Amino acid sequence: MSAEKKSQNGIERKNVFKTDSDIKIKRLYQEEDLPEDISELGDPGGFPYTRGIYPNMYRTRLWTMRQYSGYATARETNRRFRYLLKHGQTGLSVAFDLPTQMGYNSDNPVCEGEVGKAGVIIDSLEDMEILFQEIPLEKITTSMTINATAAILLALYVAVAKKQGADLSKISGTTQNDVLKEYIARATYIYPPKPSMRLVTDIFEYCNENLPKWNTISISGYHIREAGSNAVQELAFTFANAIAYVSAAVDRGLNVNEFGARLSYFFACHNNFFEEVAKFRAARRIWAKIMKERFGATNPKAMMLRFHTQTAGSTLTAQQPDNNVVRVTIQALAAVLGGTQSLHTNAKDEALALPSEEAARLALRTQQIIAHESGTADTVDPLAGSYFLESLTHEIENDVWRHLEKVDAMGGAVRAIEQKYFQSEITKSAYKYQNAVETKEKIIVGINKFIDEQEPKQEILRVDPSVQMEQAKRLTKLRENRDNSKVENTLAELRKAASGSENLLPKIIECVESYATLGETSDALREVFGTYNEVST
């Protein structure tokens, strides 16, 4: 046995210690392990923002506790929203069902069995009005996890705000609007990449002129990570997509210092505690350099990486679900120590079904205990200067740059997607992880070790199958009561505009205000743009 394999107390547990991204971990880190450019740490609130984007961070304001919610009908989800707000949630985050994400109405035969299962059903302005009933949009921030149909859902949100008499200049929130990662990781795309990118930049342009407080995109590493990437790939592939979005906006003639200040991110947080903290710190530094050096940004706000974090759904286990409370706590603590601006903590039963009210409340209480009882929010970047953490932050940054150089050499994110580079790398990473679990190189408590043979039955929340039938009846009634000639006219105008080059948001708003359905509006665009079939590339 070589000296490297021994500790002072005998043989080490593993031949090699490493993070989930295969970064080797030394037995001991000392001053000489600090990166030479440690001066890049800077101060919180100053370039390159390694230590945080605000000077006082959570001493001034805690992160937004934004629990992701949405299931079955708009009325039921509205009730859950108001329940969470009553219990201390400080922002809304909307989950939409699969038909809504794919641009289909609930009564479309292809939606059988999926209506209301993964999130809330939104078929029309009528549903959106119910979803936000008794919730003043001027006074609450709303994050909407929606991509292919982001322009339609934003139009619906604007229409509801107008009906409430809200001042649009005060409306704040986020549309995820990150369609490139759909081609990489989730597959809830509708149109080919080029018209999809047009819709993304249409939202940038419309919000720049009409919704000054709206975050126009939440560029998502979360779904890339959930698909099987490691932490380094999560950052690298997300930033590759971000570069494509910024380039498209610049090509449209938008000012990087203006739209850049309202870009935001959405990351996952997994169980490898120090790697996750280091990942978030490296991410801020990388993005600041990209915006300053690649795009010439001079506005500090355009260089700040603002991000929402969600604890990792893929780490939750259906076996011994109480263990998920511990996992979520570790992940949430890492996100806070990494300086997140917004946080969702998963409920312990989400590996089984949509979260129960009790589990959702416990997930929220987890954030509140970290915020008010742990002391981690009392000082800025409390782990800064750690020999291990600073070395890990540096290594993650360097590995991310190497991936970005590869993507640039391919011609950018869209070309890399077409060449299946991202998809291939994620598949390899996922296979490697699963193999480590199966060989017990990686221990998952309750899965490949410490297994309970007799597990108690869990009570789970189920969506009533009658929901789809009831929603179909509501759609029939909507079509009977609306001005159908007006609907047809607005859809015709949208098709005409889509055939040209004008911004489509005003036309989409006109459609939804006439009570054209989400499916009808999506179909109007399908007629012009076509649909994307991955195998055809």
C-alpha positions as CSV (number, residue, x, y, z in Angstrom):
1,M,0.0,0.0,0.0
2,S,1.6,3.3,-1.1
3,A,1.9,6.3,1.3
4,E,-0.8,8.2,-0.7
5,K,-3.4,5.5,0.2
6,K,-2.8,5.8,4.0
7,S,-3.9,8.4,6.5
8,Q,-2.4,9.0,9.9
9,N,-5.0,6.5,11.2
10,G,-4.5,3.8,8.7
11,I,-5.8,2.8,5.2
12,E,-8.1,5.4,3.6
13,R,-11.7,4.5,2.7
14,K,-11.2,5.0,-1.0
15,N,-8.4,4.8,-3.5
16,V,-9.4,8.2,-4.9
17,F,-11.6,10.9,-3.4
18,K,-13.3,13.1,-5.9
19,T,-16.3,15.4,-6.4
20,D,-19.2,14.5,-8.6
21,S,-17.5,16.3,-11.5
22,D,-14.4,14.1,-11.1
23,I,-12.3,16.8,-9.5
24,K,-9.8,14.9,-7.3
25,I,-9.8,15.9,-3.6
26,K,-6.5,16.0,-1.7
27,R,-6.2,14.7,1.8
28,L,-5.3,18.2,3.1
29,Y,-5.5,21.7,1.6
30,Q,-3.0,24.3,2.7
31,E,-2.0,27.9,1.8
32,E,0.0,26.7,-1.2
33,D,-3.1,25.2,-2.7
34,L,-4.8,28.6,-3.0
35,P,-4.9,29.8,-6.7
36,E,-2.4,32.3,-7.8
37,D,-5.1,34.7,-8.8
38,I,-6.7,34.7,-5.3
39,S,-6.9,38.5,-5.6
40,E,-9.8,37.8,-8.1
41,L,-11.9,37.3,-5.0
42,G,-12.5,41.0,-4.7
43,D,-15.2,42.3,-2.5
44,P,-18.8,41.4,-2.4
45,G,-20.7,43.7,-4.7
46,G,-17.7,44.3,-6.9
47,F,-16.3,42.7,-10.1
48,P,-15.9,39.7,-10.6
49,Y,-18.6,39.1,-7.9
50,T,-17.1,35.9,-6.6
51,R,-18.1,36.7,-3.1
52,G,-21.7,37.9,-4.0
53,I,-23.4,40.5,-6.1
54,Y,-24.4,42.8,-3.3
55,P,-22.1,44.3,-0.6
56,N,-24.3,43.2,2.3
57,M,-26.0,40.2,0.8
58,Y,-28.4,38.6,3.3
59,R,-27.6,41.2,6.0
60,T,-29.8,43.6,4.1
61,R,-32.4,41.2,2.5
62,L,-32.8,37.5,2.7
63,W,-33.2,35.5,-0.5
64,T,-36.7,35.1,-1.9
65,M,-38.4,32.0,-0.6
66,R,-40.1,30.9,-3.8
67,Q,-41.7,27.5,-3.6
68,Y,-42.5,25.9,-6.9
69,S,-46.3,25.1,-7.0
70,G,-48.9,24.1,-9.5
71,Y,-51.2,21.1,-9.9
72,A,-54.5,20.2,-11.5
73,T,-56.8,23.2,-11.9
74,A,-56.1,26.9,-11.7
75,R,-58.6,27.2,-8.7
76,E,-56.8,24.5,-6.7
77,T,-53.4,26.0,-7.5
78,N,-54.6,29.5,-6.5
79,R,-55.7,28.0,-3.1
80,R,-52.1,26.5,-2.7
81,F,-50.5,29.8,-3.6
82,R,-52.6,31.7,-1.0
83,Y,-51.8,28.9,1.5
84,L,-48.0,29.3,1.0
85,L,-48.1,33.1,1.1
86,K,-50.0,32.9,4.4
87,H,-47.2,30.7,5.8
88,G,-44.4,33.0,4.8
89,Q,-43.5,32.4,1.2
90,T,-42.3,35.6,-0.4
91,G,-42.7,34.9,-4.1
92,L,-44.7,32.7,-6.4
93,S,-43.2,30.1,-8.7
94,V,-45.6,28.4,-11.2
95,A,-45.4,24.8,-12.5
96,F,-47.4,24.2,-15.6
97,D,-48.7,20.8,-16.8
98,L,-47.2,19.1,-19.8
99,P,-50.0,20.1,-22.3
100,T,-49.5,23.8,-21.4
101,Q,-45.7,23.5,-21.8
102,M,-46.2,21.9,-25.3
103,G,-48.9,24.3,-26.5
104,Y,-51.9,22.0,-26.5
105,N,-55.4,22.5,-25.1
106,S,-56.6,20.1,-22.4
107,D,-59.2,18.6,-24.7
108,N,-56.7,17.6,-27.4
109,P,-56.6,13.8,-27.6
110,V,-52.8,13.8,-27.4
111,C,-53.0,15.1,-23.8
112,E,-54.9,12.1,-22.5
113,G,-53.5,11.2,-19.0
114,E,-51.3,14.3,-18.7
115,V,-53.7,17.1,-17.9
116,G,-52.9,18.6,-14.6
117,K,-50.3,16.0,-13.6
118,A,-47.0,17.9,-13.7
119,G,-48.5,21.3,-12.9
120,V,-51.4,23.6,-13.4
121,I,-53.6,23.6,-16.5
122,I,-53.7,26.9,-18.4
123,D,-55.9,26.8,-21.5
124,S,-57.0,30.4,-21.7
125,L,-57.1,33.9,-20.1
126,E,-60.0,32.6,-18.0
127,D,-57.7,30.0,-16.3
128,M,-55.0,32.7,-15.8
129,E,-57.5,35.0,-14.1
130,I,-58.5,32.3,-11.7
131,L,-54.9,31.3,-11.0
132,F,-54.2,34.8,-9.7
133,Q,-57.5,35.6,-8.1
134,E,-57.1,37.7,-4.9
135,I,-53.3,38.0,-5.6
136,P,-52.3,41.5,-6.6
137,L,-49.7,41.2,-9.3
138,E,-48.2,44.6,-8.5
139,K,-47.2,43.4,-5.1
140,I,-45.9,39.9,-5.7
141,T,-43.1,38.5,-7.9
142,T,-44.0,35.5,-10.0
143,S,-41.6,33.1,-11.7
144,M,-43.1,31.0,-14.5
145,T,-41.2,27.8,-15.5
146,I,-42.3,27.9,-19.2
147,N,-40.2,27.8,-22.3
148,A,-41.7,26.9,-25.7
149,T,-44.9,28.7,-24.8
150,A,-43.3,31.4,-22.7
151,A,-44.5,34.3,-25.0
152,I,-48.1,33.1,-24.6
153,L,-47.9,32.7,-20.8
154,L,-46.3,36.1,-20.5
155,A,-49.0,37.6,-22.7
156,L,-51.6,36.0,-20.4
157,Y,-49.9,37.4,-17.3
158,V,-49.8,40.9,-18.9
159,A,-53.5,40.5,-19.8
160,V,-54.4,39.6,-16.1
161,A,-52.3,42.5,-14.8
162,K,-54.2,44.9,-17.1
163,K,-57.5,43.5,-16.0
164,Q,-56.5,44.1,-12.4
165,G,-55.6,47.7,-13.2
166,A,-52.0,47.2,-12.4
167,D,-49.2,49.5,-13.5
168,L,-47.2,47.4,-15.9
169,S,-44.0,49.3,-15.0
170,K,-44.4,47.8,-11.5
171,I,-44.9,44.2,-12.5
172,S,-42.0,42.0,-11.6
173,G,-41.1,38.4,-12.1
174,T,-39.4,36.0,-14.5
175,T,-40.3,33.8,-17.5
176,Q,-37.9,31.0,-17.8
177,N,-37.9,31.4,-21.6
178,D,-34.9,29.2,-22.1
179,V,-35.7,27.1,-25.1
180,L,-32.2,26.0,-26.1
181,K,-32.0,23.7,-23.0
182,E,-35.2,22.0,-24.2
183,Y,-33.3,20.7,-27.2
184,I,-30.5,19.6,-24.9
185,A,-32.3,18.1,-21.8
186,R,-36.1,18.3,-21.6
187,A,-37.6,18.0,-25.1
188,T,-40.6,20.2,-24.4
189,Y,-39.9,22.2,-27.6
190,I,-42.5,23.0,-30.3
191,Y,-40.8,25.0,-33.1
192,P,-37.4,24.7,-34.7
193,P,-34.5,26.5,-33.0
194,K,-34.5,29.6,-35.3
195,P,-38.1,30.7,-34.8
196,S,-37.8,29.7,-31.1
197,M,-34.9,32.0,-30.7
198,R,-36.9,34.7,-32.4
199,L,-39.6,34.4,-29.7
200,V,-37.0,34.6,-27.0
201,T,-35.6,37.8,-28.3
202,D,-39.1,39.1,-28.9
203,I,-39.7,38.8,-25.2
204,F,-36.4,40.6,-24.5
205,E,-37.4,43.5,-26.8
206,Y,-41.0,43.7,-25.6
207,C,-40.1,43.7,-21.9
208,N,-37.3,46.3,-22.5
209,E,-40.0,48.7,-23.7
210,N,-43.1,47.7,-21.6
211,L,-42.1,45.7,-18.5
212,P,-39.0,47.3,-17.1
213,K,-38.9,45.2,-13.9
214,W,-39.5,41.8,-15.6
215,N,-36.6,39.3,-15.9
216,T,-36.8,38.2,-19.5
217,I,-35.1,34.9,-19.2
218,S,-34.0,32.5,-16.5
219,I,-31.3,30.5,-18.3
220,S,-31.6,27.1,-16.8
221,G,-28.8,24.8,-15.7
222,Y,-31.3,23.0,-13.5
223,H,-32.8,20.8,-16.2
224,I,-29.4,20.1,-17.7
225,R,-28.3,18.8,-14.3
226,E,-31.5,16.8,-13.8
227,A,-30.8,15.2,-17.2
228,G,-27.5,13.8,-15.9
229,S,-24.8,16.4,-16.3
230,N,-22.3,17.0,-13.5
231,A,-21.7,20.4,-11.9
232,V,-19.1,21.6,-14.3
233,Q,-21.2,20.6,-17.3
234,E,-24.2,22.3,-15.8
235,L,-22.4,25.7,-15.7
236,A,-20.6,25.2,-19.1
237,F,-23.6,24.2,-21.1
238,T,-25.8,26.8,-19.4
239,F,-23.3,29.6,-20.2
240,A,-23.0,28.4,-23.8
241,N,-26.7,28.8,-24.2
242,A,-26.5,32.2,-22.5
243,I,-23.9,33.4,-24.9
244,A,-26.2,32.4,-27.8
245,Y,-29.1,34.4,-26.3
246,V,-27.0,37.5,-25.7
247,S,-25.5,37.3,-29.2
248,A,-29.0,37.0,-30.7
249,A,-30.2,40.1,-28.6
250,V,-27.1,42.1,-29.7
251,D,-27.8,41.1,-33.3
252,R,-31.4,42.4,-32.9
253,G,-29.9,45.8,-31.9
254,L,-30.6,45.6,-28.2
255,N,-28.2,47.3,-25.8
256,V,-26.2,44.7,-23.7
257,N,-26.1,47.1,-20.8
258,E,-29.9,47.3,-20.7
259,F,-31.2,43.8,-21.4
260,G,-28.1,42.2,-19.8
261,A,-29.2,43.7,-16.4
262,R,-32.4,41.6,-16.5
263,L,-31.0,38.2,-17.4
264,S,-31.2,35.7,-14.6
265,Y,-30.3,32.0,-14.0
266,F,-31.8,28.9,-12.6
267,F,-29.4,26.3,-11.1
268,A,-29.7,23.0,-9.3
269,C,-28.1,22.2,-6.0
270,H,-27.0,18.7,-5.3
271,N,-25.5,16.8,-2.3
272,N,-21.8,17.3,-2.8
273,F,-21.8,20.3,-0.5
274,F,-18.4,22.0,-1.1
275,E,-18.6,21.4,-4.9
276,E,-22.0,23.1,-5.0
277,V,-20.9,26.1,-3.0
278,A,-17.8,26.5,-5.2
279,K,-19.9,26.1,-8.3
280,F,-22.0,29.1,-7.5
281,R,-19.0,31.2,-6.6
282,A,-17.3,30.2,-9.9
283,A,-20.4,30.9,-11.9
284,R,-20.6,34.5,-10.8
285,R,-16.9,35.0,-11.7
286,I,-17.3,33.3,-15.1
287,W,-20.4,35.3,-16.1
288,A,-18.9,38.6,-15.1
289,K,-15.9,37.9,-17.3
290,I,-18.1,36.8,-20.3
291,M,-20.2,39.9,-20.2
292,K,-17.3,42.3,-19.7
293,E,-14.7,40.8,-21.9
294,R,-16.8,39.1,-24.6
295,F,-19.7,41.5,-24.9
296,G,-18.2,44.7,-23.7
297,A,-20.7,45.3,-20.9
298,T,-19.9,48.3,-18.7
299,N,-23.0,48.4,-16.6
300,P,-22.2,46.5,-13.3
301,K,-25.8,45.1,-13.2
302,A,-25.3,43.5,-16.6
303,M,-22.2,41.7,-15.3
304,M,-24.0,40.4,-12.1
305,L,-25.2,36.8,-12.2
306,R,-28.5,36.7,-10.4
307,F,-29.8,33.2,-9.9
308,H,-32.7,31.1,-8.5
309,T,-31.8,27.7,-7.0
310,Q,-33.9,24.6,-6.7
311,T,-32.8,21.6,-4.6
312,A,-32.2,18.6,-6.8
313,G,-35.3,16.6,-7.7
314,S,-33.1,13.8,-9.1
315,T,-31.5,13.2,-5.7
316,L,-34.8,12.5,-4.0
317,T,-35.7,8.9,-3.3
318,A,-39.0,7.1,-3.2
319,Q,-37.4,4.8,-0.6
320,Q,-37.2,6.2,2.9
321,P,-38.6,9.6,1.8
322,D,-37.9,11.1,5.2
323,N,-34.2,11.0,4.2
324,N,-35.1,13.6,1.6
325,V,-35.6,16.2,4.3
326,V,-31.9,15.9,5.2
327,R,-30.8,16.0,1.5
328,V,-32.8,19.1,0.9
329,T,-31.5,20.8,4.0
330,I,-27.8,20.1,2.9
331,Q,-28.6,21.4,-0.6
332,A,-30.4,24.5,0.6
333,L,-27.6,25.4,2.9
334,A,-25.1,25.0,0.1
335,A,-27.2,27.3,-2.1
336,V,-27.4,30.0,0.7
337,L,-23.6,29.8,1.3
338,G,-23.2,30.0,-2.5
339,G,-25.1,33.3,-2.5
340,T,-28.4,32.5,-4.3
341,Q,-31.0,35.3,-4.7
342,S,-34.0,32.9,-4.7
343,L,-34.6,29.4,-3.5
344,H,-37.0,26.5,-3.8
345,T,-36.7,23.6,-1.4
346,N,-38.2,20.3,-2.7
347,A,-40.8,18.5,-0.5
348,K,-39.8,15.1,0.8
349,D,-42.6,13.3,-1.1
350,E,-41.8,14.7,-4.6
351,A,-40.2,11.4,-5.7
352,L,-43.6,9.8,-5.2
353,A,-46.1,12.5,-6.4
354,L,-46.9,16.1,-6.3
355,P,-46.2,17.5,-2.8
356,S,-48.8,17.4,-0.1
357,E,-49.6,20.6,1.8
358,E,-47.8,19.2,4.9
359,A,-44.6,18.3,3.0
360,A,-44.7,21.7,1.1
361,R,-44.9,23.5,4.4
362,L,-42.0,21.5,5.9
363,A,-39.9,22.4,2.8
364,L,-40.7,26.1,3.3
365,R,-39.9,25.8,7.0
366,T,-36.5,24.4,6.1
367,Q,-35.6,27.6,4.4
368,Q,-36.9,29.7,7.2
369,I,-34.8,27.8,9.8
370,I,-31.7,28.3,7.7
371,A,-32.5,32.0,7.4
372,H,-33.4,32.7,11.0
373,E,-31.7,30.1,13.2
374,S,-28.5,28.9,11.5
375,G,-26.5,32.1,11.5
376,T,-25.4,31.5,7.9
377,A,-27.1,34.7,6.7
378,D,-25.3,36.9,9.2
379,T,-22.1,37.5,7.3
380,V,-21.2,37.6,3.6
381,D,-19.6,34.6,1.9
382,P,-18.6,33.0,5.2
383,L,-16.5,30.2,3.6
384,A,-14.3,32.5,1.6
385,G,-10.6,31.9,2.2
386,S,-11.0,28.2,2.8
387,Y,-8.0,26.6,1.2
388,F,-10.2,23.8,-0.1
389,L,-13.1,25.9,-1.3
390,E,-10.9,28.5,-3.1
391,S,-9.0,25.7,-4.8
392,L,-12.2,24.0,-5.9
393,T,-13.8,27.3,-7.1
394,H,-10.7,27.8,-9.3
395,E,-10.7,24.3,-10.7
396,I,-14.4,24.4,-11.6
397,E,-13.9,27.7,-13.3
398,N,-11.0,26.4,-15.4
399,D,-12.9,23.3,-16.4
400,V,-15.9,25.4,-17.5
401,W,-13.7,27.6,-19.7
402,R,-12.4,24.4,-21.4
403,H,-15.9,23.3,-22.3
404,L,-16.8,26.8,-23.6
405,E,-13.8,26.7,-25.8
406,K,-15.0,23.5,-27.4
407,V,-18.5,24.9,-28.0
408,D,-17.0,28.0,-29.6
409,A,-14.9,25.8,-31.9
410,M,-18.1,24.1,-33.0
411,G,-19.7,27.4,-33.9
412,G,-21.8,28.1,-30.7
413,A,-24.6,26.5,-28.8
414,V,-27.1,26.0,-31.6
415,R,-24.4,24.2,-33.7
416,A,-23.4,22.1,-30.7
417,I,-27.0,21.1,-30.2
418,E,-27.3,20.1,-33.8
419,Q,-24.1,18.0,-33.5
420,K,-25.5,16.4,-30.3
421,Y,-22.4,17.5,-28.3
422,F,-24.3,18.5,-25.2
423,Q,-26.6,15.5,-25.4
424,S,-23.8,13.1,-25.8
425,E,-21.8,14.5,-22.9
426,I,-24.8,14.4,-20.6
427,T,-25.5,10.8,-21.5
428,K,-21.9,9.8,-20.7
429,S,-22.0,11.6,-17.4
430,A,-25.4,10.1,-16.4
431,Y,-24.1,6.6,-17.3
432,K,-21.0,7.1,-15.3
433,Y,-23.0,8.2,-12.3
434,Q,-25.4,5.3,-12.5
435,N,-22.5,2.9,-12.8
436,A,-20.9,4.3,-9.7
437,V,-24.2,3.8,-7.8
438,E,-24.6,0.2,-9.0
439,T,-21.1,-0.7,-8.1
440,K,-21.5,1.1,-4.8
441,E,-18.6,3.3,-5.5
442,K,-21.2,6.0,-4.7
443,I,-23.4,5.3,-1.7
444,I,-27.0,6.4,-1.8
445,V,-28.6,5.9,1.6
446,G,-31.7,3.7,1.3
447,I,-30.9,2.7,-2.3
448,N,-27.7,0.7,-2.3
449,K,-26.9,0.7,1.4
450,F,-28.9,1.0,4.7
451,I,-32.0,-0.4,3.0
452,D,-35.2,-1.0,5.0
453,E,-36.9,-4.2,3.9
454,Q,-40.3,-3.1,5.3
455,E,-41.1,0.5,4.4
456,P,-44.2,2.2,5.7
457,K,-46.8,3.1,3.1
458,Q,-46.8,6.8,2.2
459,E,-49.8,8.9,1.7
460,I,-49.5,10.8,-1.5
461,L,-51.4,13.5,-3.4
462,R,-53.2,12.3,-6.5
463,V,-54.8,14.3,-9.3
464,D,-58.4,13.2,-9.8
465,P,-58.8,11.7,-13.4
466,S,-62.0,13.7,-13.8
467,V,-60.0,16.9,-14.0
468,Q,-59.4,16.5,-17.7
469,M,-63.1,16.0,-18.4
470,E,-64.1,19.0,-16.3
471,Q,-61.5,21.2,-18.1
472,A,-62.8,20.0,-21.5
473,K,-66.3,21.1,-20.5
474,R,-65.0,24.5,-19.5
475,L,-63.2,24.9,-22.8
476,T,-66.5,24.1,-24.7
477,K,-68.3,26.7,-22.7
478,L,-65.6,29.3,-23.3
479,R,-65.8,28.8,-27.1
480,E,-69.6,29.1,-27.0
481,N,-69.5,32.4,-25.0
482,R,-66.6,34.3,-26.6
483,D,-66.6,36.4,-29.8
484,N,-65.3,33.8,-32.2
485,S,-65.0,36.1,-35.2
486,K,-62.7,38.3,-33.1
487,V,-60.7,35.3,-32.1
488,E,-60.2,34.3,-35.7
489,N,-59.2,37.8,-36.7
490,T,-56.5,38.1,-34.0
491,L,-55.2,34.6,-34.9
492,A,-55.0,35.6,-38.6
493,E,-53.1,38.8,-37.6
494,L,-50.7,36.7,-35.6
495,R,-50.0,34.3,-38.5
496,K,-49.4,37.3,-40.8
497,A,-47.0,38.9,-38.3
498,A,-45.2,35.5,-37.8
499,S,-44.6,35.4,-41.6
500,G,-42.8,38.7,-41.3
501,S,-40.2,40.0,-38.8
502,E,-42.2,42.2,-36.4
503,N,-42.2,41.6,-32.6
504,L,-45.0,39.0,-32.0
505,L,-45.8,39.8,-28.3
506,P,-48.4,42.6,-29.1
507,K,-50.2,40.2,-31.5
508,I,-50.1,37.3,-29.0
509,I,-51.5,39.6,-26.3
510,E,-54.3,40.6,-28.6
511,C,-55.0,36.9,-29.2
512,V,-55.2,35.9,-25.5
513,E,-57.3,39.0,-24.7
514,S,-59.8,37.9,-27.2
515,Y,-59.9,34.5,-25.3
516,A,-58.1,32.6,-28.0
517,T,-56.8,29.5,-26.3
518,L,-53.2,28.6,-25.7
519,G,-53.6,25.7,-28.1
520,E,-55.1,27.9,-30.8
521,T,-52.4,30.5,-30.4
522,S,-49.6,27.9,-30.5
523,D,-51.2,26.3,-33.6
524,A,-51.2,29.6,-35.4
525,L,-47.5,29.8,-34.9
526,R,-47.1,26.1,-35.8
527,E,-48.7,26.8,-39.2
528,V,-46.0,29.4,-40.0
529,F,-42.9,28.1,-38.1
530,G,-43.5,24.3,-38.4
531,T,-42.4,21.9,-35.6
532,Y,-39.1,20.5,-34.6
533,N,-38.4,16.8,-34.9
534,E,-35.0,15.9,-33.4
535,V,-34.5,12.9,-35.6
536,S,-34.8,15.1,-38.7
537,T,-31.6,17.0,-37.8
